[in-house]
Structures are given as C-alpha cells and as structure tokens.
C-alpha cells in the first residue's frame, strides 16, 4: 500500500460534466471579451471543487486538500503526536431534490480518525465498506505504530496490530 493516503469527497458525474461544459463556455466568452466568461468560470470551478484529506506517512505530514479538476491544493503540516486511531460507523446525510420536493437520505459510512491531545482528531478516511476502512486503518497503524479503537460495534475493542510484527 502507498505511503500517501488521500481521500476526496465524491462529486456526482453530472456536476463534472456540467462544470466542463461551463468551463468551455466560459473560455469562449473570455476570448470574446465579455465579463460573463469570468463569472461562468467561477461557477464551473465551484462545481468541480472537492474537499479531502491527504496523509504522508513517510514524512509524517498531513494536509487538507482542495481539488479542482484533479489539481490538488493544500498546505502540508507536521503530524501531531498521534495517540491512537479509531474506526467508527456513522450516517452520512445526502439531499435529493426534484423541483419542489426535497428528501434527506442517510447511508452508512465508516470513518478513520487519528486522535491526539486526548480528544482532538483528524478525519483521515471515509469509506462505504468496513473492510476497506479497516484495511486503511491497519496500514496507518503499522506505519505509525498505533493501536486501533474499533468503535463500529456497541462494545468498543482495541486492536493491536504492531505486536504481530
């Protein structure tokens, strides 16, 4: 597994298609000399913006990532002294809108967090699959020599992956 772990929020394909069309239209208007092109370009960039997190295990750094059309931005910071990492289950809400009707849908996701200073944490990874979340958590735990708190069940349990080396 890679020494860099990156997780970006997913963006709907229709948003990406719409952002590309708006970008092309914006470029046309910019080269035509109208200010409408700049406005459309701003809207296209906002539609394609993705937030996320990147962790460099080798250099022990992290950054919050902002990605626009697969170009990543963010400032690297030194990783604080991590005490443990946690995998837990939560509900992610998503809104669905059709003209005048709106519904909030919830679906289960698994998050991996790094805890430091007793109660502060960094969101590192989100997955729809518990197996995938634990695979990433175990990789991080081995590299950083940490224990994992399995908070996916009502009875939390500690997993020590470094003693099996």
C-alpha positions in Angstrom: 0.0 0.0 0.0 1.1 3.5 -0.7 2.8 5.8 1.9 0.4 8.5 0.9 -3.3 8.2 1.7 -5.7 10.6 0.0 -9.4 10.8 0.4 -11.5 13.2 -1.6 -15.3 13.7 -1.4 -17.0 12.2 -4.3 -18.7 14.5 -6.8 -21.6 13.5 -8.9 -20.7 12.8 -12.6 -23.4 15.2 -13.8 -21.7 18.0 -11.8 -18.4 17.2 -13.5 -20.0 17.2 -17.0 -21.8 20.5 -16.2 -18.5 22.0 -14.9 -16.7 21.0 -18.1 -19.4 22.5 -20.3 -19.4 25.7 -18.3 -15.6 25.9 -18.5 -15.7 25.6 -22.2 -18.4 28.2 -22.5 -16.6 30.5 -20.1 -13.4 30.2 -22.2 -15.4 31.2 -25.3 -16.8 34.2 -23.5 -13.4 35.2 -22.1 -11.8 35.1 -25.5 -14.8 37.0 -26.9 -14.1 39.8 -24.4 -17.1 39.6 -22.2 -17.1 39.5 -18.4 -19.7 36.8 -18.4 -16.9 34.3 -19.0 -15.2 35.1 -15.7 -18.5 34.5 -13.9 -19.1 31.2 -15.6 -15.6 30.1 -14.9 -16.1 30.8 -11.2 -19.3 28.7 -11.2 -17.5 25.9 -13.0 -14.7 25.9 -10.5 -17.1 25.8 -7.6 -19.0 22.9 -9.1 -15.8 20.9 -9.6 -14.3 21.7 -6.1 -13.7 18.6 -3.9 -12.5 18.7 -0.3 -10.5 16.0 1.3 -7.5 14.9 3.3 -4.1 13.6 2.4 -1.7 11.9 4.8 2.0 11.4 4.0 3.1 8.5 6.3 6.8 8.6 5.3 7.3 12.3 6.0 4.7 12.3 8.9 2.7 15.2 7.4 -0.9 15.9 6.5 -2.9 18.5 4.7 -6.5 19.4 3.9 -6.8 19.0 0.2 -8.9 21.1 -2.2 -9.1 19.6 -5.7 -10.3 21.4 -8.8 -10.3 19.3 -12.0 -7.8 16.8 -10.4 -5.4 19.6 -9.4 -4.7 19.4 -5.7 -4.0 22.3 -3.4 -3.3 22.4 0.3 -0.6 23.3 2.9 1.4 20.5 4.5 1.6 20.5 8.3 3.6 18.3 10.6 1.5 15.4 12.0 1.0 15.9 15.8 1.9 13.1 18.2 -0.9 10.6 17.5 -2.1 8.6 20.4 -4.4 6.1 18.6 -6.7 5.8 15.6 -10.3 4.9 15.6 -12.7 3.3 13.1 -16.4 4.0 13.6 -19.7 3.8 11.8 -21.8 6.9 11.2 -24.6 8.1 9.0 -23.9 10.4 6.1 -26.8 12.5 5.0 -27.4 13.4 1.4 -30.2 15.6 0.0 -32.2 14.7 -3.1 -34.1 17.4 -4.8 -36.7 17.3 -7.6 -38.2 20.6 -8.5 -40.3 21.4 -5.3 -39.7 18.1 -3.4 -36.7 17.5 -1.2 -35.7 14.4 0.8 -32.8 13.8 3.1 -31.3 10.3 2.7 -29.0 8.7 5.1 -26.5 6.0 4.4 -23.9 4.2 6.5 -20.2 5.1 6.2 -17.1 4.1 8.1 -14.6 6.8 9.2 -11.0 6.6 10.2 -9.8 9.2 12.6 -6.4 9.9 14.2 -6.6 11.1 17.8 -4.1 13.4 19.5 -4.2 15.6 22.7 -6.7 13.2 24.2 -9.8 14.5 22.4 -8.7 16.2 19.2 -8.8 14.3 16.0 -8.1 14.4 12.3 -10.6 12.8 9.8 -8.4 10.7 7.6 -10.6 8.4 5.5 -14.2 7.7 4.8 -15.5 4.5 3.1 -18.8 2.8 2.4 -17.1 -0.5 3.2 -16.0 -1.6 6.7 -13.3 -3.9 5.3 -11.8 -1.0 3.2 -11.8 1.3 6.3 -10.0 -1.3 8.4 -7.5 -2.0 5.6 -6.5 1.6 5.5 -6.6 1.9 9.4 -4.3 -1.2 9.7 -1.9 0.2 7.2 -1.7 3.6 9.1 -1.4 1.7 12.4 1.5 -0.4 11.3 3.4 2.6 9.8 2.8 4.9 12.8 2.9 2.1 15.4 -0.5 2.8 16.8 -3.4 0.8 18.3 -6.8 0.9 16.6 -10.1 1.5 18.5 -12.8 -0.5 16.8 -15.9 1.6 17.5 -18.1 0.0 14.8 -19.9 -2.2 17.4 -21.7 -1.3 20.6 -18.8 -2.9 22.5 -15.7 -1.0 21.6 -12.5 -3.0 21.4 -8.8 -2.3 21.0 -6.9 -3.9 18.1 -3.1 -4.1 18.5 -1.6 -4.6 15.0 2.0 -3.7 15.9 2.6 -6.7 18.2 2.1 -9.1 15.3 5.2 -7.9 13.5 
